[in-house]
Amino acid sequence: MDRYQVLVVDDEVEIREAISIYLRHENIDVVHAGDGLEAIQILEEKAIHLIILDIMMPKLDGIQTTLKIRDKQHIPIILLSAKSEDTDKIFGLQVGADDYVTKPFNPLELVARVKSQLRRYVRFDQYIKSEALHLRGLTLDKGEKQVCVDDRLIKLTPIEFRIVELLLTYVGRVFSIEEIYERVWNEPHYQSENTVAVHIRRIREKIELDPKNPTYIKVVWGIGYKMEK
């Protein structure tokens, strides 16, 4: 892939322009949108590799926009918000975002997060078709980038897919929260407990018959998670 194209969605022109300057300095093309409705229309017309999405916007806010995007696409989404409470971050992750940055933010940190998400997305998108991984009724196909449970197709985000792939590749092995974060996010863990736990909960809600009594992804208290044999 020669160049990435990032969609920056924010109702404040100054913020869109500031983000664009830093991204273009990294040879990343930028497309602008002023609200969620405009963003969804752009996604139907252009090949976008990542979205930076403000939460507080007119017409269609960032949370509702994320929900609509996740109905059809699994490209990385980084939410922007002036709210810094953990509950807001967790809610953003629960609706399908891959990362969360609090305003005011360091532009260099945002760019680093963008590049990290793009690297993961491209690896996810360029898998060479290989044998699928199986565990009872659960199947993960790297080539098709699909997960099925009892022949039912499960919609996973790229991050969720990577977590399932990691655990399914090493069935029975216990991974600590820190190791899951570093292997999947490809960056040092820092207060990553909530982030990993939210993604595990979302995966369970999608693949488990009874998420409160999971048969696939088990917690090993005080250590981490494993895919049950």
C-alpha positions as CSV (number, residue, x, y, z in Angstrom):
1,M,0.0,0.0,0.0
2,D,1.5,3.3,-1.1
3,R,-0.4,5.8,1.0
4,Y,-3.0,5.7,3.7
5,Q,-6.1,7.8,3.7
6,V,-7.5,8.9,7.1
7,L,-10.9,10.5,7.6
8,V,-10.9,13.2,10.3
9,V,-14.4,14.0,11.6
10,D,-14.8,17.0,13.9
11,D,-17.2,20.0,13.8
12,E,-14.3,22.3,14.7
13,V,-12.4,23.3,11.5
14,E,-9.3,24.3,13.5
15,I,-9.0,20.9,15.0
16,R,-9.4,19.2,11.7
17,E,-6.7,21.4,10.1
18,A,-4.3,20.9,13.0
19,I,-4.6,17.1,12.8
20,S,-4.3,17.2,9.0
21,I,-1.0,19.1,9.2
22,Y,0.6,16.4,11.4
23,L,-0.8,13.5,9.4
24,R,0.3,14.9,6.0
25,H,3.8,15.4,7.4
26,E,3.8,11.6,7.8
27,N,2.7,11.2,4.1
28,I,-0.9,10.3,5.1
29,D,-3.7,11.6,3.0
30,V,-6.5,13.3,4.9
31,V,-10.2,13.6,4.2
32,H,-12.4,16.0,6.3
33,A,-16.0,15.7,7.6
34,G,-17.8,18.1,9.9
35,D,-20.3,15.7,11.3
36,G,-21.2,12.0,11.4
37,L,-23.7,12.1,8.5
38,E,-21.0,13.6,6.2
39,A,-18.6,11.0,7.4
40,I,-20.9,8.1,6.6
41,Q,-21.4,9.5,3.1
42,I,-17.7,9.8,2.5
43,L,-17.1,6.2,3.6
44,E,-19.5,5.1,0.9
45,E,-17.5,7.0,-1.7
46,K,-13.9,6.7,-0.7
47,A,-11.4,4.0,0.5
48,I,-10.7,5.1,4.1
49,H,-8.2,3.2,6.2
50,L,-8.8,4.9,9.6
51,I,-11.2,7.3,11.2
52,I,-10.5,10.0,13.8
53,L,-13.9,10.7,15.2
54,D,-15.0,13.4,17.6
55,I,-17.7,12.4,20.0
56,M,-19.5,15.7,20.6
57,M,-20.9,16.8,17.1
58,P,-24.2,18.1,15.7
59,K,-26.6,16.0,13.5
60,L,-25.0,12.6,14.4
61,D,-22.5,12.3,17.3
62,G,-19.4,10.1,17.4
63,I,-21.0,7.3,19.4
64,Q,-24.0,7.0,17.0
65,T,-21.7,7.3,14.0
66,T,-19.4,4.5,15.4
67,L,-22.5,2.2,15.8
68,K,-23.6,2.9,12.2
69,I,-20.1,2.3,10.8
70,R,-19.7,-0.9,12.7
71,D,-22.8,-2.3,11.1
72,K,-20.9,-2.4,7.8
73,Q,-17.2,-1.8,8.2
74,H,-14.4,-2.8,10.6
75,I,-11.8,-0.1,9.8
76,P,-10.0,1.3,12.9
77,I,-11.8,4.2,14.7
78,I,-10.1,6.5,17.2
79,L,-12.5,8.6,19.2
80,L,-11.8,12.1,20.4
81,S,-13.5,13.7,23.4
82,A,-13.0,16.4,26.0
83,K,-14.3,13.9,28.6
84,S,-11.5,12.0,30.4
85,E,-13.5,9.8,32.8
86,D,-12.9,6.0,32.5
87,T,-16.6,5.4,32.1
88,D,-16.6,7.5,28.9
89,K,-13.6,5.7,27.5
90,I,-15.1,2.3,28.3
91,F,-18.4,3.3,26.7
92,G,-16.5,4.4,23.6
93,L,-14.7,1.1,23.4
94,Q,-17.9,-0.8,24.0
95,V,-19.7,0.6,21.0
96,G,-16.8,-0.4,18.7
97,A,-14.0,2.1,18.8
98,D,-10.4,0.8,18.7
99,D,-8.8,3.6,20.7
100,Y,-9.7,6.8,22.6
101,V,-7.8,10.1,22.9
102,T,-8.7,12.9,25.3
103,K,-8.8,16.5,24.3
104,P,-6.6,18.5,24.6
105,F,-4.2,16.0,23.1
106,N,-0.6,15.9,22.1
107,P,-0.6,15.8,18.2
108,L,2.5,13.6,18.2
109,E,0.8,11.1,20.4
110,L,-2.3,11.1,18.2
111,V,-0.1,10.5,15.1
112,A,1.7,7.6,16.9
113,R,-1.6,6.0,17.7
114,V,-2.8,6.5,14.1
115,K,0.3,4.8,12.7
116,S,0.0,2.0,15.2
117,Q,-3.6,1.3,14.3
118,L,-2.8,1.5,10.5
119,R,0.0,-1.0,10.9
120,R,-2.4,-3.5,12.6
121,Y,-5.1,-2.8,10.1
122,V,-2.9,-3.4,7.1
123,R,-1.5,-6.7,8.5
124,F,-5.1,-7.7,9.2
125,D,-6.1,-6.8,5.7
126,Q,-3.2,-8.5,4.0
127,Y,-3.3,-12.0,5.6
128,I,-2.2,-14.7,3.2
129,K,-4.9,-17.4,3.2
130,S,-3.9,-20.2,5.5
131,E,-5.5,-23.1,7.3
132,A,-8.3,-22.0,9.6
133,L,-8.1,-22.4,13.4
134,H,-10.8,-24.5,15.0
135,L,-12.0,-25.1,18.5
136,R,-15.2,-27.0,18.8
137,G,-17.8,-24.8,17.0
138,L,-15.5,-21.8,16.8
139,T,-13.6,-21.2,13.5
140,L,-11.2,-18.4,12.7
141,D,-10.1,-18.0,9.0
142,K,-7.1,-15.7,8.6
143,G,-7.4,-15.5,4.8
144,E,-11.1,-14.5,4.9
145,K,-10.7,-12.5,8.1
146,Q,-13.7,-14.2,9.5
147,V,-14.8,-15.8,12.7
148,C,-17.7,-18.2,12.8
149,V,-19.5,-20.0,15.6
150,D,-21.5,-23.1,14.5
151,D,-21.5,-21.7,11.0
152,R,-22.8,-18.3,12.2
153,L,-20.7,-15.4,10.9
154,I,-19.5,-13.2,13.8
155,K,-18.7,-9.5,13.1
156,L,-15.5,-8.6,14.9
157,T,-13.4,-5.4,14.8
158,P,-9.7,-5.8,13.8
159,I,-8.7,-5.6,17.5
160,E,-11.2,-8.2,18.5
161,F,-10.1,-10.5,15.7
162,R,-6.5,-10.2,16.8
163,I,-7.4,-11.1,20.4
164,V,-9.4,-14.2,19.3
165,E,-6.5,-15.2,16.9
166,L,-3.9,-14.9,19.7
167,L,-5.9,-17.0,22.2
168,L,-7.0,-19.5,19.6
169,T,-3.5,-20.0,18.3
170,Y,-2.3,-21.0,21.8
171,V,-5.3,-22.9,23.1
172,G,-5.0,-23.6,26.8
173,R,-2.2,-21.1,27.4
174,V,-2.9,-18.3,29.9
175,F,-2.0,-14.8,28.7
176,S,-1.7,-11.9,31.2
177,I,-3.6,-8.7,30.5
178,E,-0.3,-7.0,29.9
179,E,0.8,-9.6,27.4
180,I,-2.5,-9.5,25.5
181,Y,-2.2,-5.7,25.2
182,E,1.4,-5.7,24.1
183,R,0.9,-8.5,21.5
184,V,-2.4,-7.1,20.1
185,W,-1.8,-3.3,20.4
186,N,1.9,-3.6,19.7
187,E,2.8,-1.0,22.3
188,P,3.8,-1.0,26.0
189,H,0.9,-1.5,28.4
190,Y,-0.1,1.4,30.6
191,Q,-3.2,1.0,32.7
192,S,-4.5,-1.4,30.0
193,E,-6.7,-3.5,32.3
194,N,-10.0,-1.8,31.4
195,T,-9.2,-1.7,27.7
196,V,-8.5,-5.4,27.5
197,A,-11.4,-6.3,29.7
198,V,-13.8,-4.3,27.6
199,H,-12.7,-6.0,24.4
200,I,-12.9,-9.5,26.0
201,R,-16.4,-8.7,27.2
202,R,-17.5,-7.6,23.7
203,I,-16.0,-10.8,22.2
204,R,-17.8,-12.9,24.7
205,E,-21.1,-11.2,23.9
206,K,-20.6,-12.1,20.2
207,I,-19.2,-15.7,20.4
208,E,-20.6,-17.1,23.6
209,L,-24.1,-18.6,23.9
210,D,-24.1,-17.4,27.5
211,P,-21.6,-14.6,28.0
212,K,-21.9,-14.8,31.7
213,N,-20.9,-18.4,31.7
214,P,-18.4,-18.5,28.8
215,T,-17.2,-21.8,27.3
216,Y,-14.4,-20.4,25.1
217,I,-12.6,-17.5,26.7
218,K,-12.0,-18.2,30.4
219,V,-10.6,-15.8,33.0
220,V,-7.8,-17.2,35.2
221,W,-8.2,-15.0,38.3
222,G,-5.2,-13.0,39.2
223,I,-3.4,-14.0,36.0
224,G,-5.3,-13.3,32.8
225,Y,-7.3,-15.1,30.0
226,K,-7.1,-18.3,28.0
227,M,-9.0,-20.1,25.3
228,E,-10.5,-23.1,27.0
229,K,-9.6,-26.5,25.4
